[in-house]
């Protein structure tokens, strides 16, 4: 009976936007009070660095790249490294590394680690109730150069999991706490500073740490990843990595995703020569049943490091995700499948750049997509348009962005 009452109460809170907003304010108040006490009682350690990626969901992206660079740099030989993760058992081996320990994301140990570490390195937002002390540095790497509008630059109220005013307030609040942003380009600096409503003076343009691996991987790395996923050596690999949709959100659970691609058609036309790696956005909570496409479509949504998927893929297919900015460093074919372009542009996010600048062609329908894939394979060249794209968005990237970011941000 008690469990039924709890479930009913939880559903009521989650399904009422007003009640849910009040509930969140109450939780924020008491969480802030609790963290304030911890922050005052825990002394800051000038040589402790806290890393977290995608709010503890993984050990990847630029925080991972900067961590590895610090591990291999004697300048940080006496530093302590703390990783905040949701699943401690999945990353236990990290504690075998020098001066490295794990804390469970969101736990009391995590809050103490936040209070202790002089440096926070993250690629997403920190909890709203966690505020750095004057002597602490909040280093924000974010998780990609944006195509779709973010934060304060989102103008449409429709299809959002939050009210537009709440989104703007959240980004502004986070931005004020951030000491410096790691940036790969002038474009990134311009758009992310606008999204967070922050001065460009906070940005350090030194390349993107998360792209370092794309400049130093080996043939053996490619072989190992393919073997781990059982990818046939005689098939071309197409990575399909779409983003989430703001209008498909269920409060209390998260974002759902309706696969827009017609895998039946694609399989019929391409399965002889290709396999597809399907990578859903990390916000998406669905478990996809792709069993009918076994041996053709591989669900790699839970695969830890997308860089490893990039290097084994002969071409990339995406929609509005930022993944193509990263993949472009490999100078391989990129295609776009924008089956809901008008809806996404006009009623959800809109874009920071005109789609005519994209380094690949666009299909708007499934029958167009098959032809696009075949033509791209046969006719792809790294042309002037693609080169100009990389000059604008990736010119500072190489194998050493992490080292430069460390030197400029952690000192």
SVG drawing of the C-alpha trace seen along z (x, -y; Angstrom):
<svg xmlns="http://www.w3.org/2000/svg" viewBox="-2 -39 61 50">
<polyline fill="none" stroke="black" stroke-width="0.4" points="0.0,0.0 2.8,-2.4 4.7,-1.6 1.6,-2.3 1.1,-5.7 4.8,-6.6 4.5,-5.6 1.3,-7.7 2.9,-10.7 6.0,-10.4 3.9,-10.2 1.9,-13.3 5.1,-15.3 6.7,-14.3 3.6,-14.9 2.8,-18.3 5.2,-20.9 4.4,-23.4 4.6,-20.9 7.8,-19.5 9.4,-23.0 8.5,-23.6 9.9,-20.2 13.1,-21.0 13.5,-24.3 13.0,-22.7 15.6,-20.0 18.0,-22.7 17.6,-24.7 18.5,-21.9 21.2,-20.5 22.8,-23.9 22.7,-24.2 24.3,-20.8 27.0,-21.5 27.7,-24.9 28.5,-23.2 30.7,-20.6 32.5,-23.3 33.3,-25.3 34.6,-22.3 36.8,-20.7 40.1,-22.4 41.0,-22.9 44.0,-21.0 46.0,-22.9 47.2,-19.6 44.0,-17.7 42.1,-17.5 38.5,-16.3 37.5,-14.8 34.0,-14.0 32.6,-13.2 28.9,-13.4 27.9,-13.8 29.6,-10.6 28.2,-8.4 31.6,-7.6 35.4,-8.2 35.7,-9.7 36.0,-12.9 38.3,-15.9 38.4,-15.2 39.8,-11.7 42.3,-13.1 43.5,-15.7 43.7,-13.1 45.9,-10.9 48.1,-13.8 48.6,-14.7 49.4,-11.0 52.2,-11.1 53.6,-14.5 56.1,-14.7 54.9,-18.3 51.9,-16.6 53.7,-13.8 52.6,-14.8 49.0,-15.6 46.1,-13.5 43.4,-12.6 39.7,-11.9 37.2,-10.5 33.5,-10.9 31.5,-8.1 28.1,-6.5 29.3,-2.9 32.4,-2.4 32.8,1.3 33.0,0.4 36.1,-1.8 37.8,-0.1 41.0,0.5 41.6,-3.3 42.7,-3.1 45.7,-1.1 47.0,-4.3 49.2,-6.7 47.5,-8.8 44.0,-8.0 40.8,-7.2 37.1,-7.0 34.1,-8.5 30.5,-7.8 28.9,-10.7 26.3,-12.4 27.4,-10.8 28.7,-12.5 32.2,-11.4 31.7,-13.2 30.6,-16.4 33.7,-16.2 35.9,-15.7 34.3,-18.8 35.1,-20.8 38.7,-19.5 39.9,-19.7 41.3,-23.0 40.6,-22.1 37.4,-20.7 37.6,-19.4 34.2,-18.5 32.6,-18.3 29.0,-19.0 27.2,-21.0 28.0,-20.5 25.2,-20.1 23.4,-23.5 24.0,-23.4 27.8,-23.0 29.6,-26.3 33.4,-26.7 35.3,-28.5 37.3,-31.6 40.5,-29.5 39.0,-26.8 39.1,-26.6 36.2,-25.2 37.5,-24.1 34.8,-23.5 35.6,-21.5 32.0,-21.0 31.4,-18.0 31.6,-19.2 31.5,-22.1 27.8,-23.0 25.7,-22.9 22.4,-23.1 21.8,-26.1 22.5,-25.8 21.5,-27.5 20.8,-31.2 20.7,-31.0 17.7,-28.7 14.7,-30.9 11.9,-28.4 9.7,-27.3 8.2,-24.4 9.3,-20.8 11.5,-21.5 11.9,-19.4 12.3,-22.7 10.8,-26.1 12.9,-28.4 13.5,-30.8 14.8,-27.9 17.2,-26.8 18.6,-30.3 18.9,-30.7 20.7,-27.3 23.3,-28.2 23.9,-31.7 24.3,-30.3 26.7,-27.7 28.6,-30.2 29.2,-32.5 30.9,-29.6 33.3,-28.6 36.8,-29.9 37.9,-29.0 36.6,-27.2 38.8,-25.0 38.2,-25.9 39.2,-24.4 38.3,-27.4 37.2,-31.0 33.8,-29.8 33.4,-27.6 34.5,-30.5 31.9,-32.8 29.0,-30.3 29.7,-28.8 30.3,-32.2 26.9,-33.3 25.2,-30.1 26.5,-30.6 26.3,-34.4 30.0,-34.7 32.9,-36.9 35.2,-35.5 38.1,-36.4 37.3,-33.2 38.2,-31.0 41.5,-29.4 41.9,-28.4 44.3,-25.6 42.7,-22.8 40.2,-20.1 41.7,-17.5 39.1,-14.9 40.4,-14.9 44.1,-14.1 43.5,-10.4 42.4,-10.9 45.9,-12.1 47.9,-9.3 45.9,-6.1 47.5,-3.0 46.5,-0.3 46.6,2.0 44.1,-0.2 41.7,0.2 42.2,3.9 41.5,4.3 38.3,2.3 37.0,4.2 37.7,7.5 36.1,6.4 32.8,5.7 33.1,8.7 33.1,6.4 33.8,8.4 37.1,7.4 35.5,7.5 32.7,5.0 32.8,1.2 31.8,-0.4 29.2,-3.2 28.7,-5.0 25.2,-6.4 25.2,-8.8 22.0,-11.0 21.3,-13.4 18.2,-13.4 15.0,-15.3 13.7,-17.8 10.1,-17.0 10.4,-13.4 10.9,-13.7 9.3,-11.8 9.6,-13.4 11.2,-11.1 12.7,-8.9 14.4,-11.0 14.6,-11.3 13.2,-8.7 14.3,-8.4 12.2,-7.2 14.7,-5.8 14.1,-7.8 16.2,-5.7 14.6,-2.8 16.9,0.0 14.9,2.5 15.5,0.5 19.1,-0.2 19.7,3.5 18.2,4.6 20.4,2.2 23.7,2.2 24.1,5.3 26.3,7.0 29.1,4.5 28.3,2.6 27.7,2.9 26.1,0.0 27.2,-1.1 24.2,-2.7 25.1,-5.2 22.2,-6.9 22.8,-10.1 23.7,-9.5 20.5,-11.3 18.4,-8.6 17.1,-6.1 15.6,-3.5 17.0,0.0 16.7,0.6 15.7,4.0 17.8,4.4 17.8,8.2 16.2,8.5 19.2,6.7 21.8,8.9 25.1,9.0 24.2,5.7 23.3,3.1 25.3,3.1 24.0,1.1 27.0,-0.7 25.1,-3.2 26.7,-2.0 30.2,-1.7 32.4,-3.9 34.6,-5.9 33.2,-7.2 36.8,-8.0 37.3,-4.3 34.2,-4.1 35.4,-7.0 38.7,-5.3 37.1,-2.0 34.4,-3.8 34.9,-4.4 32.2,-7.1 29.9,-8.9 26.2,-9.6 24.6,-12.0 21.8,-14.6 22.4,-17.6 24.9,-16.1 28.3,-17.7 30.1,-14.4 30.9,-15.5 33.1,-18.3 35.3,-15.7 35.1,-13.1 36.2,-15.7 39.7,-15.6 40.0,-12.1 39.2,-13.7 36.8,-10.8 33.3,-11.0 30.5,-12.6 26.8,-12.5 23.7,-14.0 20.2,-12.5 17.8,-15.3 14.4,-13.7 12.8,-16.2 14.8,-19.3 12.0,-21.8 10.6,-20.8 14.1,-20.7 15.1,-24.1 11.9,-26.0 10.3,-24.5 13.2,-23.0 16.7,-24.3 17.8,-26.0 21.4,-26.1 24.6,-28.1 25.7,-27.8 24.0,-27.4 23.7,-23.8 25.4,-24.8 28.7,-25.0 28.5,-21.3 31.3,-19.1 29.0,-16.6 25.7,-16.2 22.3,-15.9 19.5,-13.4 16.0,-14.3 14.3,-11.0 15.2,-7.4 15.2,-6.7 17.6,-9.6 19.8,-8.2 20.6,-5.0 21.8,-6.9 23.8,-9.3 25.7,-6.5 26.5,-4.8 27.5,-8.0 29.6,-9.2 31.6,-5.9 32.3,-6.1 33.0,-9.8 34.3,-11.1 37.3,-13.4 38.7,-15.6 37.9,-18.8 38.4,-22.5 35.0,-22.8 36.0,-20.1 39.5,-21.7 38.0,-25.1 35.6,-23.5 38.6,-22.0 40.5,-25.3 37.6,-27.1 36.7,-24.6 39.7,-22.2 42.8,-24.1 44.3,-24.0 43.7,-20.3 46.6,-17.9 47.9,-15.2 48.9,-17.7 45.8,-19.8 45.5,-18.1 49.1,-19.1 48.4,-22.7 45.1,-22.8 46.8,-21.5 49.6,-24.0 47.2,-26.9 44.4,-25.8 46.1,-23.9 48.9,-25.9"/>
</svg>
